Amino acid sequence: MTIARKSWKKRTINPYFGSGDKMISLAKIGVKTYFVILSLILILRIEGGD
Protein backbone atom coordinates (compact mmCIF):
# COMPACT_ATOMS: atom_id res chain seq x y z
CA MET A 1 0.00 0.00 0.00
CA THR A 2 2.80 2.46 0.90
CA ILE A 3 4.60 1.95 -2.44
CA ALA A 4 1.35 2.53 -4.35
CA ARG A 5 0.69 5.72 -2.39
CA LYS A 6 4.21 7.02 -3.09
CA SER A 7 3.91 6.41 -6.85
CA TRP A 8 0.44 8.06 -6.82
CA LYS A 9 1.93 11.15 -5.16
CA LYS A 10 4.72 11.28 -7.76
CA ARG A 11 2.16 11.14 -10.58
CA THR A 12 0.11 13.99 -9.11
CA ILE A 13 3.19 16.17 -8.59
CA ASN A 14 4.82 15.44 -11.96
CA PRO A 15 2.39 15.12 -14.91
CA TYR A 16 5.23 13.95 -17.21
CA PHE A 17 5.87 10.91 -14.99
CA GLY A 18 2.74 9.20 -16.34
CA SER A 19 3.86 9.49 -19.98
CA GLY A 20 7.31 8.17 -19.02
CA ASP A 21 5.64 5.22 -17.30
CA LYS A 22 3.73 4.42 -20.50
CA MET A 23 6.95 4.54 -22.54
CA ILE A 24 8.64 2.12 -20.11
CA SER A 25 5.72 -0.34 -20.33
CA LEU A 26 5.76 -0.10 -24.14
CA ALA A 27 9.50 -0.78 -24.17
CA LYS A 28 8.96 -3.85 -21.94
CA ILE A 29 6.28 -5.17 -24.32
CA GLY A 30 8.62 -4.56 -27.28
CA VAL A 31 11.45 -6.49 -25.63
CA LYS A 32 9.10 -9.37 -24.78
CA THR A 33 7.81 -9.65 -28.37
CA TYR A 34 11.38 -9.42 -29.70
CA PHE A 35 12.50 -12.36 -27.55
CA VAL A 36 9.39 -14.36 -28.48
CA ILE A 37 10.12 -13.85 -32.21
CA LEU A 38 13.80 -14.80 -31.70
CA SER A 39 12.87 -18.00 -29.86
CA LEU A 40 10.32 -18.88 -32.57
CA ILE A 41 12.96 -18.46 -35.30
CA LEU A 42 15.38 -20.67 -33.33
CA ILE A 43 12.70 -23.36 -32.84
CA LEU A 44 11.78 -23.26 -36.55
CA ARG A 45 15.46 -23.62 -37.54
CA ILE A 46 15.91 -26.62 -35.22
CA GLU A 47 12.68 -28.19 -36.54
CA GLY A 48 13.76 -27.54 -40.15
CA GLY A 49 17.04 -29.37 -39.50
CA ASP A 50 19.36 -26.54 -40.50
N, C-alpha and C positions, 0 to 999 in steps of 0.2 A: 504493500500500500504506500509506503514512504517513497519508494522509487517512482511510482506512478505519479504521486503528488509533485515531486521535484520536477519531473519532465513536463508536467502540465503547467507548472509555474514558468518554466523556461519558454514554453510555447507562447504563453500569454505575454511575456515580457518581450520576446524577440519574434516578430511575425515571420522573419526569413528562416527561422529554425524549422518550421513545418515543411517548407519547400525543400530544404536540404535533406530532411528526413525522407521525403518522397524519392529524391534522387538516389539516396543510399539504398532504399528498398528496391528501386528499379535496377540498380547496379547488381544487387544480390541476385535478383531474378535472372538477369543477363548472364551472370557467371554460372548459375545453376543450369540454364539451358545450354550454354556452351559446353559444359562438362558432359551433359546428357548426350549431346550430338557427338562429341568426341568418343564417348564410350560405345555409342551405337556403331560408329564407323569401325572401331576396333573389333567389335563383335562380328560385324558383317565381313570384315577381312579374314578373321579366323574361320568363320563359317564357309567362306568362299574357298579357303585353302591356299591363299596367297602367302 
